[in-house]
Amino acid sequence: MSGIFELNMIIKTAAMLFIVLGLLVLVLYLMKRFLFFRREAKGDLAIKVVSSLHLSSKERIEVIEISGKRIVLGIAPGSISYITELNDSNGKTHENKG
C-alpha cells in the first residue's frame, strides 16, 4: 500500500511541476511579446542601419540613415566616431571630418 501512495505522490508532484513550468514559460512569452520589445515597425524607425562591417570582434563600421542622410560611423567598445556623410544618389562623400 505504501508503494502505491508514493507513486501517486510522485505523479502529482511531477504534474504540478509541469503546470508551474508551463505557466512560467507562458508568462515569459507574454512579457517578451507585449512589454519588453515595444518597437515601431521596421519601416517607421527614425534611424536605420543600412550596412555594417566588422573590423574585429569589438570594432565595426556602420552606415546608418537618419532623416534621409547616410552617415558612416566607427563603433568601438568605448566610443562612437563620426567618419563621413554620404550622398543618397551616388554615394560620394559629402562631408568629411577627420
N, C-alpha and C positions, 0 to 999 in steps of 0.2 A: 504494500500500500504506500509505503514511503517513497518508493521509486517513481510511482505514477504521480504523486504530489510534486516531487522535484522536477519531473519532466514538464508538468503543467506550468509550474512557476517559471521555468526556463523559457518556454514558449511564450508566455505572457510578457516576460521581461524583454525578449527579443522583439516581439511585436510592438511594444511601447517604444523601444529604441528606434525602430524603423519609422514609426509615426513621427517621433520628435525630429529625427534627422530629415525626414521628408518635409516637415513644416519649416525647418531651418533653411533648407535649400529653396523652398518656395518664397520665404520672406527675403532672402538674399537676392533672388532673381528679381522680385518686385522692387526692391530698393535700388538695384542697379538700373533697372529699366526706367523707373519714374523719378528717382531722387538725385542720383549722383551724376548722370550724364544728360542733363538738360541742355542740349545744344541746339542751335538753329540748324536748319537743313544745310547740307554742304554747299549748295549754290548760293546761300544767303550770307555766308561768312564775310566779314569785312576784310579779313586777312586770309589769303590763300597761299599755301606752299606750292609753288609751281614746279620746282626741281630741287633735289638735294644730292650732294656729292660728298661722301665720307672720305676724308683725307687720312684719318687714323681712327682708332677706336673711340676717341673722345672729341675729335675735331671734325667739322664739316663746313661746307659752303652751301648756302641755300639761296635760291631765288624766290622771293615772295612777291605777291601782288597786293598792293593796298590802294584802293580807290583808282584802279586802272594803271597805276605806276608799278613797274617792276624794279625791285631793289635787290641787290646782291649783298648778302651778309656773311661774315665769317663768324662761326659759332664755336667756342671753346668752353671748357667747364667753368671758368671764372669770368668770361666776358662774351659780349656780342659786339662785333665790329662792323661798321658800315663800310662797304667796299666801293660800290658804284651804283648808279641808276641806269637802267636800260630803257631804250625806246620800245614801244609795243610793236611798231610796224616792222622794223628791220633788225632790231637787236643791237644797234650801235650804241656805244657808250654816250650817254647824255651828259653825265657829270661824274667827276672822279675826285674823291678826297683820299689822299694817301695817308 
